């Protein structure tokens, strides 16, 4: 199962707070249209879809579509804050 490190928990908490969806919403991660490049689409949303895998860690909720859940099952989600309150998310192998 995808793990979420402290940096990503804080980033997701900030993003869901700014969007007004704390507690019920989260970060949706899905396979991007350009799957060959290993990219994902991310969006802050108000609730998971019934078919999504929900990962809860602390104040963070992540909703994964089937393809993303399969590819990220052995990864750790991390985040780095950039200028202007933007975040860069990355995935790394679990230790």
Secondary structure, DSSP 8 states (H G I E B T S, - for coil): --EE-HHHHHHHHHHHHHHT-TTT-EEEEEE-S-GGGT-EEEEEESS--TTSEEEEETTEEEEE-HHHHHHHTTEEEEEEE-GGG-EEEEEEE--
